[in-house]
Structure formats: C-alpha cells, structure tokens
Amino acid sequence: MKHRLTITTALLLLLQATPPVFGQGAGIEWDILNQEIAELYRARRYDRAVVVGNKALEVAEKSVGPNHPSVAASLNNLAFLYETQGQYAQAEPLYKRSLMIREKALGPDHPDVAGSLSNLALLYKTQGQYADAEPLYKRSLTIREKALGVMHRDVATSLNNLGALYDSQGQYAQAEPLHKRALAIRETVLGPDHPSVAASLNNLASLYVDQGRYAQAEPLHKRARAIWEKALGPEHPNVATSLNNLALLYKTQGQYAEAESLYKSSLMIREKALGPDHPDVAGSLSNLAALYRATEREEEAETLEQRANRILAIQR
C-alpha cells in the first residue's frame, strides 16, 4: 500500500480539498463551538465532534439565517467529520447544501465555491465515483485559476487533486503533467523546501512507481523524505509516509533488506505519533507482513496481519 497525498485538511491523507473552517463570524458562541470541534477532531473524538458540530450549525442558522456563508462553513465542517468516519451518506447532502449556499451567497466563481466543489469531489473519489468527481475537480480548478491566478498555491492543490483522481484510474498520461505543474507552482510560490513541495514529489514518484519507472521515482522519494524530515521533524507522520513509499519502491525491485528497514522505521513513527490503533499503523503492519510473505517468513507475517485486522476491526 502506497500513500499519495490529497489535500483536505492540515493532517496527512490527504488525497485530498479545503480544510474545515473553524471560525468565520456567526458570533462568539459559534466561534467557541468551532474551537471545540477542532480540539475534538485533533483528539479523534469524532462522535463528540459531530454533536458539537450540529450545535454549531444550529447556532449559525439562528444567528445569521439559513443561507449565510457561516452556515455553509458549519455544514462543511459537519460533512467532513462524517466523511472522516466513513459515513458518506450523511456527508454528501451536507456538502451539497454548503455548495448551494456558497454559490448563491458568494457567486458561482468564488474561491469558497471551488473549495466546496473539491470537498464533494473527494467524497465521490473516495467511493470510487470517478465520473462524478472529475467535473467537480475541473470546475474547481477553473474557478481558482480565474479568481486567484494560475500560479496560486490553491491552483496547485486543484492540480494535485485532479492528478490523483487520474492516478486512481490508471490514467497516468493525464496525471503526470498535472503533478508536474503542481510541483512547479509549489516550488516557485512556496520555495523548494516547503512540505507541500514534498507532497508533490511524493505523488509524482508514486506515479512513476506505478509505471515501473523506478529510477525516476527513487530520487523524488528521497528528496520528499529529506524535506519533510527538515521541515517537520524526523518523527512526523509525513516522514513515515515517505519511508513507506520508498520501502515499497525497494520491495518491488526485490531489495528486501532495504525495504524491511524502512517499513520498520515507518511503523515505529506511526505508532508513536498516531497511537497503536490508528489505521495508518494497520497499513504499515500489512506492508511489513507482505514483505515477510515475499521472503517466506509466514509465521511473522501472520502475526502482523492479525494485529492489523484487530486495528481495522476497532475502526469499524
């Protein structure tokens, strides 16, 4: 399992659009509730965050009316919380209502509309509804290019997200120029050592791995790792993602010793940074188990797979 980064939130994986809005002007009570939602989200207390999110929505509707951008922000936040838990049926109508409010209140070409389009597109992409996601991502990109200019960082985000959509469908020829353009914008606007540059490098490298272009992928993965280690620290989850993806590159080429060391380092970082029961920990365990099976260490592989399955069962 490799990880591409799609932009949705300040946290990793992200394949993938616009962060939840925590504070946009529907009164002090609303602001306080939004801060509580943010804290609960960071603590992964999603059920409680949904309760507070519904309260924030109620406060906003009462304070500024049902068609105000602040209500759209609350709807977006609540939808995101449902999406985080895999409750897609609950998230979709909230994202759609948020989009409609923003189109009516702000105009169809406002950057916030682009954000709503990206969020809804990611929801569809996550469920494999690629045909529904593509026109939304394209419209979001068009809005951002027109409203913000072709070299804006949000344009790079839209390019990244559309590229990731094509990646998911094996449409590598369409994806590659989008990832390259996103990388060029980020290097120019943010500087060559910015974490977002590392995200673009990671995604482009993963695209090359999928096509068997290992010699092109390796230096990109290594540069992404170096940027993230310097900018975020060696024990950040993004570093674990980079180590995971570099390990996959080596495993694919039969370089099992190199891959094993990196997979183990990625697992240790994720356990420490995210906790022992996080889904990304399960991903690391599964990857290491696959390596053990490839090297005929069946008993060790089975132990890791059982632990990964227990983690995933908890998440359900």
VMD Tcl script that draws the C-alpha trace (Angstrom):
set ca {
  {0.00 0.00 0.00}
  {1.42 3.36 -1.03}
  {0.21 6.71 0.19}
  {-0.46 9.64 -2.08}
  {-1.34 12.96 -0.54}
  {-4.64 14.57 -1.41}
  {-5.35 17.88 0.18}
  {-8.29 18.01 2.55}
  {-7.03 19.02 5.98}
  {-3.91 20.08 7.79}
  {-3.41 16.43 8.69}
  {-1.92 13.88 6.33}
  {-4.17 11.95 3.96}
  {-4.96 13.65 2.01}
  {-5.64 12.62 -1.13}
  {-7.18 15.41 -0.61}
  {-9.52 19.79 -0.89}
  {-10.38 22.55 1.56}
  {-9.82 22.46 5.31}
  {-12.75 22.68 7.68}
  {-13.45 26.28 8.62}
  {-13.14 26.91 12.32}
  {-14.41 30.43 12.92}
  {-15.97 32.69 10.26}
  {-18.24 35.14 12.02}
  {-21.61 33.90 13.35}
  {-20.99 35.11 16.88}
  {-18.84 34.34 19.88}
  {-20.73 31.17 20.84}
  {-20.23 29.82 17.32}
  {-16.53 30.61 17.42}
  {-16.17 28.78 20.75}
  {-18.02 25.76 19.43}
  {-15.80 25.67 16.35}
  {-12.70 25.72 18.52}
  {-14.11 22.79 20.47}
  {-14.75 20.90 17.23}
  {-11.15 21.45 16.17}
  {-9.85 20.17 19.51}
  {-12.11 17.12 19.41}
  {-11.03 16.36 15.86}
  {-7.36 16.51 16.79}
  {-8.13 14.12 19.66}
  {-10.00 11.84 17.22}
  {-13.15 12.10 19.33}
  {-15.29 12.20 16.23}
  {-18.64 11.21 17.76}
  {-18.47 14.07 20.23}
  {-17.24 16.42 17.49}
  {-20.36 15.62 15.45}
  {-22.59 16.54 18.42}
  {-20.80 19.87 18.82}
  {-20.84 20.37 15.05}
  {-24.61 20.04 14.96}
  {-24.87 22.56 17.78}
  {-22.61 24.98 15.87}
  {-24.82 24.60 12.80}
  {-27.92 25.33 14.88}
  {-26.31 28.43 16.39}
  {-25.23 29.71 12.97}
  {-28.67 29.22 11.42}
  {-30.28 31.05 14.32}
  {-27.70 33.85 14.34}
  {-27.30 34.69 10.65}
  {-30.06 32.76 8.85}
  {-30.02 29.52 6.87}
  {-28.34 30.89 3.73}
  {-25.29 32.64 5.20}
  {-21.69 31.62 4.38}
  {-21.16 30.83 8.07}
  {-23.89 28.20 7.82}
  {-22.09 26.82 4.76}
  {-18.91 26.62 6.83}
  {-20.68 24.68 9.58}
  {-22.20 22.32 7.04}
  {-18.75 21.78 5.53}
  {-17.26 21.01 8.94}
  {-20.01 18.58 9.85}
  {-19.79 16.82 6.49}
  {-16.04 16.48 6.92}
  {-16.50 14.86 10.33}
  {-18.91 12.31 8.88}
  {-16.58 11.66 5.95}
  {-13.67 11.09 8.32}
  {-15.67 8.25 9.88}
  {-16.65 6.77 6.53}
  {-20.26 7.93 6.90}
  {-20.51 9.08 3.31}
  {-24.29 9.04 3.02}
  {-24.53 11.55 5.86}
  {-21.73 13.72 4.46}
  {-22.98 14.11 0.89}
  {-26.16 16.17 1.45}
  {-24.29 18.46 3.84}
  {-21.54 19.13 1.30}
  {-24.18 19.75 -1.37}
  {-26.11 22.21 0.79}
  {-22.88 24.01 1.70}
  {-22.06 24.30 -2.00}
  {-25.50 25.68 -2.87}
  {-25.33 28.30 -0.13}
  {-21.89 29.46 -1.24}
  {-22.93 29.66 -4.90}
  {-25.96 31.76 -4.01}
  {-24.34 33.97 -1.36}
  {-20.89 34.44 -2.90}
  {-21.43 33.81 -6.61}
  {-20.58 30.74 -8.71}
  {-16.96 31.76 -9.29}
  {-15.89 32.47 -5.70}
  {-12.87 30.57 -4.29}
  {-15.01 29.19 -1.46}
  {-17.24 27.58 -4.10}
  {-14.11 25.95 -5.51}
  {-13.40 24.58 -2.04}
  {-16.87 23.08 -1.75}
  {-16.55 21.52 -5.20}
  {-13.24 19.92 -4.21}
  {-14.66 18.54 -0.99}
  {-17.62 16.97 -2.75}
  {-15.31 15.62 -5.47}
  {-13.08 13.96 -2.90}
  {-16.11 12.35 -1.28}
  {-17.05 10.84 -4.63}
  {-13.45 9.79 -5.39}
  {-13.18 8.00 -2.05}
  {-16.21 5.93 -3.02}
  {-14.89 5.19 -6.50}
  {-17.40 7.50 -8.19}
  {-14.77 8.89 -10.52}
  {-17.15 10.12 -13.22}
  {-18.96 12.24 -10.63}
  {-15.73 13.60 -9.15}
  {-13.97 14.65 -12.35}
  {-16.22 17.55 -13.48}
  {-16.24 18.95 -9.93}
  {-12.44 18.91 -9.72}
  {-12.20 20.50 -13.18}
  {-14.65 23.27 -12.28}
  {-12.79 23.91 -9.02}
  {-9.53 24.25 -10.95}
  {-11.09 26.66 -13.46}
  {-12.52 28.86 -10.70}
  {-9.21 29.02 -8.84}
  {-7.20 29.82 -11.96}
  {-9.57 32.66 -12.82}
  {-10.03 34.06 -9.32}
  {-6.55 33.56 -7.89}
  {-4.20 33.36 -10.88}
  {-2.51 30.38 -12.47}
  {0.45 30.41 -10.05}
  {-1.55 30.35 -6.80}
  {-0.96 27.60 -4.25}
  {-4.67 26.67 -4.33}
  {-4.36 26.09 -8.06}
  {-1.54 23.66 -7.27}
  {-3.88 21.90 -4.83}
  {-6.54 21.53 -7.53}
  {-3.95 20.20 -10.00}
  {-2.74 17.71 -7.39}
  {-6.24 16.51 -6.66}
  {-7.21 16.09 -10.30}
  {-3.93 14.28 -10.91}
  {-4.68 11.94 -8.00}
  {-8.09 11.20 -9.50}
  {-6.47 10.16 -12.77}
  {-3.87 8.13 -10.84}
  {-6.66 6.15 -9.23}
  {-7.94 5.15 -12.66}
  {-4.54 4.31 -14.12}
  {-4.71 7.33 -16.46}
  {-1.05 8.14 -16.00}
  {-0.61 10.20 -19.15}
  {-3.27 12.64 -17.94}
  {-2.00 12.64 -14.36}
  {1.71 13.26 -14.92}
  {1.53 16.81 -16.39}
  {-0.86 17.86 -13.63}
  {1.51 16.65 -10.90}
  {4.46 18.29 -12.64}
  {2.64 21.61 -12.92}
  {1.57 21.43 -9.26}
  {5.19 20.78 -8.28}
  {6.46 23.70 -10.35}
  {3.92 26.10 -8.81}
  {4.74 25.00 -5.27}
  {8.49 25.28 -5.80}
  {8.07 28.79 -7.22}
  {5.50 30.12 -4.76}
  {6.46 28.30 -1.57}
  {10.14 27.55 -2.07}
  {11.95 24.28 -2.80}
  {11.97 23.09 0.82}
  {8.30 23.54 1.68}
  {6.33 20.49 2.91}
  {3.82 20.92 0.06}
  {6.68 20.53 -2.39}
  {7.47 17.22 -0.70}
  {3.84 16.17 -1.16}
  {4.07 16.84 -4.89}
  {7.37 14.97 -5.12}
  {5.80 12.03 -3.28}
  {2.83 11.91 -5.60}
  {4.89 12.18 -8.77}
  {7.26 9.48 -7.52}
  {4.32 7.17 -6.75}
  {3.04 7.75 -10.28}
  {6.41 6.65 -11.65}
  {6.44 3.54 -9.43}
  {3.06 2.53 -10.80}
  {4.56 2.63 -14.29}
  {7.72 0.78 -13.35}
  {9.86 3.91 -13.76}
  {11.85 3.16 -10.62}
  {14.99 5.11 -11.49}
  {12.94 8.29 -11.84}
  {10.92 7.62 -8.70}
  {13.74 6.99 -6.23}
  {15.36 10.47 -6.17}
  {11.93 12.10 -5.84}
  {11.01 9.93 -2.85}
  {14.38 10.63 -1.27}
  {14.03 14.38 -1.75}
  {10.50 14.32 -0.30}
  {11.80 12.48 2.74}
  {14.62 14.97 3.25}
  {12.26 17.96 3.01}
  {9.76 16.51 5.47}
  {12.46 15.49 7.95}
  {13.91 19.00 7.92}
  {10.62 20.91 7.93}
  {8.52 18.70 10.22}
  {10.97 16.63 12.20}
  {12.09 13.00 11.77}
  {9.14 11.57 13.70}
  {6.32 13.26 11.79}
  {3.68 11.05 10.10}
  {4.59 12.53 6.71}
  {8.10 11.16 7.15}
  {6.55 7.77 7.86}
  {4.62 8.05 4.59}
  {7.83 8.82 2.71}
  {9.63 5.88 4.32}
  {6.67 3.61 3.50}
  {6.65 4.62 -0.15}
  {10.41 4.33 -0.53}
  {10.22 0.87 1.06}
  {7.58 -0.15 -1.48}
  {9.86 1.01 -4.26}
  {12.66 -1.22 -2.97}
  {10.37 -4.19 -2.30}
  {9.01 -4.00 -5.84}
  {12.58 -4.33 -7.10}
  {13.41 -7.24 -4.78}
  {15.63 -5.15 -2.48}
  {14.08 -6.71 0.60}
  {16.68 -5.77 3.21}
  {16.46 -2.09 2.34}
  {12.67 -2.24 2.26}
  {12.36 -4.01 5.61}
  {14.41 -1.39 7.44}
  {12.29 1.43 6.03}
  {8.98 -0.33 6.70}
  {10.02 -0.87 10.33}
  {11.01 2.78 10.73}
  {7.70 3.90 9.23}
  {5.79 1.64 11.61}
  {7.63 2.96 14.67}
  {6.96 6.58 13.73}
  {3.27 5.93 13.16}
  {2.84 4.05 16.42}
  {4.47 6.89 18.33}
  {2.85 9.79 16.50}
  {-0.63 8.38 15.86}
  {-1.12 5.72 18.52}
  {-1.05 1.93 18.24}
  {-4.61 1.60 16.93}
  {-4.51 4.13 14.09}
  {-5.46 2.89 10.58}
  {-2.08 4.01 9.22}
  {-0.43 1.70 11.75}
  {-2.51 -1.13 10.32}
  {-1.29 -0.13 6.87}
  {2.33 -0.33 7.99}
  {1.74 -3.71 9.60}
  {0.15 -5.04 6.41}
  {3.01 -3.76 4.28}
  {5.62 -5.35 6.51}
  {3.61 -8.59 6.57}
  {3.57 -8.64 2.76}
  {7.34 -8.29 2.79}
  {7.66 -11.19 5.23}
  {5.48 -13.35 3.00}
  {7.61 -12.42 -0.01}
  {10.66 -13.63 1.93}
  {8.91 -16.79 3.18}
  {8.55 -15.72 6.81}
  {4.96 -16.87 7.08}
  {4.65 -17.00 10.86}
  {5.92 -13.46 11.34}
  {3.63 -12.26 8.57}
  {0.58 -13.87 10.13}
  {1.26 -12.21 13.49}
  {1.39 -8.77 11.88}
  {-1.69 -9.41 9.78}
  {-3.70 -10.44 12.82}
  {-2.74 -7.22 14.61}
  {-3.62 -5.15 11.54}
  {-7.02 -6.83 11.32}
  {-7.71 -6.11 15.00}
  {-6.96 -2.42 14.44}
  {-9.24 -2.25 11.43}
  {-12.00 -4.00 13.36}
  {-11.74 -1.34 16.06}
  {-12.08 1.42 13.43}
  {-15.31 -0.10 12.13}
}
mol new
graphics top color blue
foreach p $ca { graphics top sphere $p radius 0.5 }
foreach p [lrange $ca 0 end-1] q [lrange $ca 1 end] { graphics top cylinder $p $q radius 0.2 }
display resetview
